[in-house]
Amino acid sequence: MPCDSQYGYWSNAYNCYLKVLDPPLPAGDPAWQGHDPGDGAVYLCYQPQSGLAIQVWAQDPPAGSGAGPSPREVAQLAVDQMHLSAIDIGIVPEPGPDSIGLVGMPVWMWAKAPSEHTFGPITTSASAGGITITATANVLNITWDMGDGTEVVCDTAGTPYKPSYGQKNSPDCGHTYKKSSADESDDAFTVTATSSWVITWAGAGQTGTIRLGGLTRSTQIRIGEAQVLVS
């Protein structure tokens, strides 16, 4: 059999010519086998020997088909080009041996100087196998592990602290320690910020969503007990 024809590329595994259906079938069509559009693709499988044409779903291009990358794989190429990274941490009290906060006092956390690469939105296109996919990424939320056994999930970049705010609580991303860091390693709490991204993509008649997590950055802050003076 020729390797390719008007019916697509020959697949030894399926014993037919394969071609991605364009436009794709609507969500819920039995050919998706319970999968969402964008999670793999539905191919037209044509057997010239019998003249039979059927629809088959595959998460990745079937081996030996020469069908090229799936739209989701090209979307991942676009994501790779974004060079997404963890946020730069802004926090008060500031990290360092000369700065110390107090138990019961508000702590402010934020993404310092957020950029399209650390917080979004960022849009990138990638092309491969004759298809082009455009993807847009945004941070969905930031999970702050405060080092004292608690986590704070912030849906915004947070508000940078200013001295004029005094002892107010952060309006959107803050924490209050109930114990000092004296018993911790280096006498400090390790604070870790983990960014969770959501990427939406479209192209080749399909759309999809990619979730990305695990982008983290850490720092240490010291928290002490307030001293009460008795005369």
Helices and strands as residue ranges (DSSP letters): E 4-5, E 8-11, E 16-20, G 30-32, E 41-47, E 52-58, H 71-82, E 88-92, E 101-102, E 106-112, E 122-128, E 131-145, E 151-154, G 163-165, E 174-176, G 185-187, E 189-203, E 206-221, E 223-224
